[in-house]
Amino acid sequence: MAHYIDGFPGREITVKGSKYHYFGGTSYLGLQTDLEYQDLFIKNIRQYGTNYGASRKSNIRLSVYEKSESLLADTVGSASALTLSSGYLAGQFVAQNFNKPEYKLFYAPNTHSALYNNYNKPYTDFIELKCAILEHLKSNNKVTPVVFIDSVDFSGQNYPDFNGLKTLPLDKIIIVADDSHGIGIIGNNGEGVFRTLLGFKPKELIVCCSLGKGYAIQAGAVFGTEDRIEQLGNTAFFGGASPAAPSSMATFLDGQDIYNKKRGQLFQNMSYFEKTIHQLVFFNHMHGHPTYSFNSPKLADYLEENGHIITNFNYPAESSSVMSRIVLSSHHTKKDMDRFSLLLNSFL
């Protein structure tokens, strides 16, 4: 059931006059309602305006884009990076680039719709995916396989170990990974999974993502080799699209100390919360990620009846299964977690 509210859902939300504690969404660092971060964003809006609708190929160019892309590339460990106005656009940007006869597209289980071209369907498991790739390579090894995958797909199949992916003939495959739920969160510096995937030595690695979940700015990014990023940057797709708001990119540059502080708080919250839950095995949890998925409509109802709302809806389409997920954030207090853990333990 959808709940309509009139403000950003932070630690608490008000629905039809009733206040609830909120453990859902994707505000992992709690930045959207952080006053220090808001002040930084407002400062940059005053310098760069609320929006910038010109092409990045225009004769007038803002230096903030190249500066932020250089820092992003250094953070994740890639040779180069490009930014766009959203994570979904970044995914489509890459997916459409490979929709050509010289490539064969394969979709891993649970791949996000942002990476789909036309009506592609994901494989049900990595065994089926591996068989399909090997059959393709046997019959047509001049057409390069491109495997699309979500780094964090909440099933536990991928991050943190990527056991299924490692079974594939990666030296013959271009990997395109969506790291929207990893960038800014995973790793000591929020570097995400780029270095991990690069360590598997694929033929080529491209990572795309939203910057909205980890960094709370409306933007997307693509990471890869210098040659690939240059090729993507020279496309009509990139030149014809409006960029991310420059105020967002300036806030990313200026917000590094805040990100580090908030990430440290998030790690502390995860450690504390996990120690207070008696039956952590009840949840599908990936070590180092602040989400705890489960398949129990009764638990979701029980929590809401007792003043707590979590992520709980059909995703990504109405015909999809219900996604039930507890999400911890940097903004949750010890008191929030104590109250919530007591409620969870009483059900489990």
FENURVEN-V177666 format. One record per residue. N is the residue number from 1. RES is the residue in three letters. PHI is phi in degrees with one decimal (none if undefined). D_CENTER is the distance of its C-alpha to the mean C-alpha in Angstrom with 2 decimals. Layout:
BEGIN
n/res/phi/d_center
N/RES/PHI/D_CENTER
N/RES/PHI/D_CENTER
END
This chain:
BEGIN
n/res/phi/d_center
1/MET/none/24.37
2/ALA/-78.2/22.73
3/HIS/-116.1/23.45
4/TYR/-99.4/24.07
5/ILE/-128.8/23.87
6/ASP/-120.8/24.84
7/GLY/-168.8/22.53
8/PHE/-66.9/19.06
9/PRO/-76.8/18.41
10/GLY/-96.4/18.69
11/ARG/-64.5/20.51
12/GLU/-131.9/22.96
13/ILE/-134.6/23.31
14/THR/-114.1/26.56
15/VAL/-121.3/27.15
16/LYS/50.3/30.64
17/GLY/84.0/32.10
18/SER/-105.3/30.80
19/LYS/-93.5/28.48
20/TYR/-127.6/25.75
21/HIS/-82.9/23.59
22/TYR/-116.2/19.90
23/PHE/-127.6/17.50
24/GLY/-147.1/14.68
25/GLY/81.5/11.93
26/THR/-134.0/8.71
27/SER/-83.0/10.89
28/TYR/-62.3/10.41
29/LEU/-98.9/12.81
30/GLY/63.5/14.98
31/LEU/-78.1/15.34
32/GLN/-61.2/15.99
33/THR/-111.1/19.29
34/ASP/-79.9/20.21
35/LEU/-65.0/23.47
36/GLU/-62.6/23.39
37/TYR/-70.6/20.06
38/GLN/-61.2/21.40
39/ASP/-62.4/24.59
40/LEU/-63.6/22.88
41/PHE/-64.2/21.09
42/ILE/-62.2/24.44
43/LYS/-57.2/26.26
44/ASN/-74.4/24.16
45/ILE/-63.5/24.60
46/ARG/-65.9/28.31
47/GLN/-84.7/28.24
48/TYR/-109.9/26.03
49/GLY/84.0/26.43
50/THR/-83.1/24.10
51/ASN/-158.8/23.15
52/TYR/-139.2/24.06
53/GLY/-95.7/24.89
54/ALA/-84.3/26.47
55/SER/-69.7/25.44
56/ARG/-67.1/24.20
57/LYS/-92.7/27.31
58/SER/-61.4/29.64
59/ASN/-69.9/32.60
60/ILE/-105.3/31.33
61/ARG/-129.6/28.12
62/LEU/-90.8/26.25
63/SER/-69.7/25.82
64/VAL/-62.3/22.78
65/TYR/-67.8/20.52
66/GLU/-63.5/21.93
67/LYS/-64.8/21.89
68/SER/-70.3/18.24
69/GLU/-67.1/17.31
70/SER/-65.4/19.66
71/LEU/-68.3/18.13
72/LEU/-60.7/14.56
73/ALA/-61.8/16.19
74/ASP/-63.3/18.20
75/THR/-64.7/15.39
76/VAL/-83.5/13.46
77/GLY/94.4/16.85
78/SER/-99.6/17.02
79/ALA/-72.4/20.20
80/SER/-156.7/18.89
81/ALA/-154.0/16.15
82/LEU/-130.3/16.11
83/THR/-114.7/14.50
84/LEU/-133.6/14.56
85/SER/-80.5/14.61
86/SER/-160.1/11.28
87/GLY/-68.2/8.12
88/TYR/-63.7/10.19
89/LEU/-64.1/13.10
90/ALA/-61.0/11.64
91/GLY/-64.0/11.07
92/GLN/-66.4/14.54
93/PHE/-56.0/15.98
94/VAL/-72.9/15.47
95/ALA/-60.6/16.42
96/GLN/-68.6/19.53
97/ASN/-62.1/20.52
98/PHE/-98.4/21.08
99/ASN/-84.3/22.87
100/LYS/-138.0/26.17
101/PRO/-59.7/29.10
102/GLU/-81.1/28.53
103/TYR/-128.4/25.26
104/LYS/-117.8/24.72
105/LEU/-93.3/21.31
106/PHE/-129.9/20.17
107/TYR/-117.9/17.26
108/ALA/-70.2/16.31
109/PRO/-55.5/16.30
110/ASN/68.5/13.54
111/THR/-64.8/11.92
112/HIS/-67.9/10.02
113/SER/-63.7/12.63
114/ALA/-61.8/11.08
115/LEU/-98.0/12.52
116/TYR/-80.8/15.81
117/ASN/-112.5/19.10
118/ASN/58.5/21.78
119/TYR/-119.8/22.17
120/ASN/-63.0/20.70
121/LYS/-121.8/20.43
122/PRO/-76.3/18.56
123/TYR/-73.1/20.93
124/THR/-73.8/21.64
125/ASP/-155.7/21.42
126/PHE/-74.7/21.38
127/ILE/-64.6/25.18
128/GLU/-63.5/25.50
129/LEU/-63.4/22.99
130/LYS/-61.0/24.95
131/CYS/-60.1/28.22
132/ALA/-64.5/27.18
133/ILE/-67.1/26.14
134/LEU/-62.6/29.36
135/GLU/-64.0/31.43
136/HIS/-63.2/30.01
137/LEU/-62.4/30.69
138/LYS/-68.2/34.14
139/SER/-94.1/35.06
140/ASN/-155.0/33.42
141/ASN/-80.0/32.21
142/LYS/-88.2/32.39
143/VAL/-102.3/29.34
144/THR/-75.2/26.20
145/PRO/-71.0/23.67
146/VAL/-121.6/20.03
147/VAL/-104.4/17.65
148/PHE/-98.1/14.26
149/ILE/-151.7/11.89
150/ASP/-91.2/8.52
151/SER/-64.3/8.26
152/VAL/-113.1/7.39
153/ASP/-108.2/9.34
154/PHE/66.8/11.09
155/SER/-96.4/14.36
156/GLY/87.2/14.80
157/GLN/-73.3/15.80
158/ASN/-105.1/13.36
159/TYR/-59.1/12.01
160/PRO/-96.4/14.14
161/ASP/-98.8/17.15
162/PHE/55.0/16.24
163/ASN/-62.3/19.79
164/GLY/-66.8/19.72
165/LEU/-60.1/18.33
166/LYS/-68.5/21.03
167/THR/-82.0/23.71
168/LEU/-82.9/23.25
169/PRO/-75.0/25.50
170/LEU/-63.7/22.77
171/ASP/-67.4/25.36
172/LYS/-110.0/25.98
173/ILE/-124.0/22.43
174/ILE/-88.3/19.88
175/ILE/-98.9/16.40
176/VAL/-117.0/13.51
177/ALA/-114.9/10.16
178/ASP/-90.7/6.76
179/ASP/-113.0/4.68
180/SER/-61.2/1.46
181/HIS/-95.5/2.64
182/GLY/-113.7/5.27
183/ILE/-61.4/6.29
184/GLY/88.3/8.78
185/ILE/-116.2/9.01
186/ILE/-77.0/10.21
187/GLY/90.4/13.67
188/ASN/-61.9/16.46
189/ASN/-111.9/15.32
190/GLY/70.6/11.54
191/GLU/-75.5/11.84
192/GLY/75.4/9.17
193/VAL/-108.2/10.75
194/PHE/-56.2/12.63
195/ARG/-62.9/15.91
196/THR/-61.6/15.75
197/LEU/-66.9/15.43
198/LEU/-63.5/17.97
199/GLY/-65.9/20.26
200/PHE/-81.0/20.63
201/LYS/58.8/22.38
202/PRO/-71.2/21.23
203/LYS/-56.0/23.29
204/GLU/-158.1/20.48
205/LEU/-123.8/16.79
206/ILE/-128.0/14.39
207/VAL/-119.4/10.70
208/CYS/-123.3/8.82
209/CYS/-169.4/5.65
210/SER/-87.9/5.59
211/LEU/-99.1/7.44
212/GLY/-79.4/8.02
213/LYS/-80.3/6.16
214/GLY/-82.3/7.40
215/TYR/-110.8/10.28
216/ALA/58.9/11.29
217/ILE/-127.4/12.41
218/GLN/-81.9/12.50
219/ALA/-166.2/11.54
220/GLY/-130.7/9.72
221/ALA/-146.7/10.65
222/VAL/-130.1/12.16
223/PHE/-123.2/13.64
224/GLY/-179.7/16.77
225/THR/-71.4/20.51
226/GLU/-60.8/22.72
227/ASP/-64.5/24.40
228/ARG/-66.9/21.37
229/ILE/-66.8/19.89
230/GLU/-64.3/23.44
231/GLN/-61.5/23.89
232/LEU/-64.6/20.80
233/GLY/-68.5/21.90
234/ASN/-93.3/25.32
235/THR/-80.3/24.39
236/ALA/-66.1/25.56
237/PHE/-55.7/22.09
238/PHE/-70.5/20.92
239/GLY/-66.5/24.30
240/GLY/-86.9/24.62
241/ALA/-91.2/21.36
242/SER/-68.7/21.31
243/PRO/-80.7/19.05
244/ALA/-61.0/16.71
245/ALA/-60.4/19.10
246/PRO/-60.8/20.75
247/SER/-63.9/20.83
248/SER/-65.6/17.05
249/MET/-68.3/17.27
250/ALA/-65.9/20.33
251/THR/-67.7/18.67
252/PHE/-60.0/16.03
253/LEU/-61.9/19.14
254/ASP/-82.3/21.08
255/GLY/-95.3/18.62
256/GLN/-60.5/18.34
257/ASP/-64.8/20.80
258/ILE/-65.8/19.16
259/TYR/-58.3/15.75
260/ASN/-62.7/17.76
261/LYS/-64.9/19.77
262/LYS/-68.1/17.06
263/ARG/-65.5/15.20
264/GLY/-60.9/18.64
265/GLN/-65.4/19.27
266/LEU/-62.6/16.17
267/PHE/-61.7/17.39
268/GLN/-63.9/20.81
269/ASN/-62.4/19.79
270/MET/-61.6/18.19
271/SER/-60.9/21.37
272/TYR/-66.7/23.64
273/PHE/-60.5/22.14
274/GLU/-66.6/22.20
275/LYS/-74.4/25.82
276/THR/-90.6/26.88
277/ILE/-89.5/25.75
278/HIS/-72.6/28.67
279/GLN/-123.5/26.99
280/LEU/-62.4/23.49
281/VAL/-66.1/23.96
282/PHE/-63.3/23.86
283/PHE/-100.4/20.07
284/ASN/-86.3/17.60
285/HIS/-124.9/16.01
286/MET/-101.5/14.24
287/HIS/-55.4/15.97
288/GLY/90.0/14.21
289/HIS/-120.3/11.38
290/PRO/-84.9/12.41
291/THR/-124.5/12.30
292/TYR/-138.6/15.50
293/SER/-88.7/15.84
294/PHE/-156.4/19.35
295/ASN/-126.6/21.61
296/SER/-154.1/24.35
297/PRO/-56.3/25.13
298/LYS/-64.8/27.89
299/LEU/-66.3/25.71
300/ALA/-59.8/23.52
301/ASP/-66.0/26.87
302/TYR/-60.4/28.44
303/LEU/-63.7/25.82
304/GLU/-67.0/26.14
305/GLU/-61.4/29.91
306/ASN/-110.1/29.81
307/GLY/83.4/27.87
308/HIS/-131.1/24.24
309/ILE/-113.1/21.52
310/ILE/-121.0/18.25
311/THR/-71.3/15.58
312/ASN/-160.8/17.97
313/PHE/-161.8/18.10
314/ASN/-74.5/18.28
315/TYR/-142.6/15.02
316/PRO/-89.4/14.40
317/ALA/-122.5/18.17
318/GLU/-60.4/21.17
319/SER/-81.6/22.48
320/SER/-76.4/19.52
321/SER/-70.6/19.93
322/VAL/-73.2/19.22
323/MET/-99.3/15.96
324/SER/-113.9/17.17
325/ARG/-149.6/15.00
326/ILE/-88.4/16.00
327/VAL/-125.2/13.58
328/LEU/-89.2/15.04
329/SER/-137.0/14.65
330/SER/-61.1/16.61
331/HIS/-81.9/18.85
332/HIS/-72.1/20.27
333/THR/-94.6/23.78
334/LYS/-60.0/25.83
335/LYS/-63.9/27.85
336/ASP/-57.0/24.88
337/MET/-69.9/23.90
338/ASP/-61.9/27.58
339/ARG/-63.6/28.18
340/PHE/-69.2/25.19
341/SER/-61.9/26.01
342/LEU/-60.2/29.60
343/LEU/-66.9/28.68
344/LEU/-61.7/26.50
345/ASN/-64.3/29.27
346/SER/-70.0/31.88
347/PHE/-84.8/30.21
348/LEU/-71.8/29.37
END
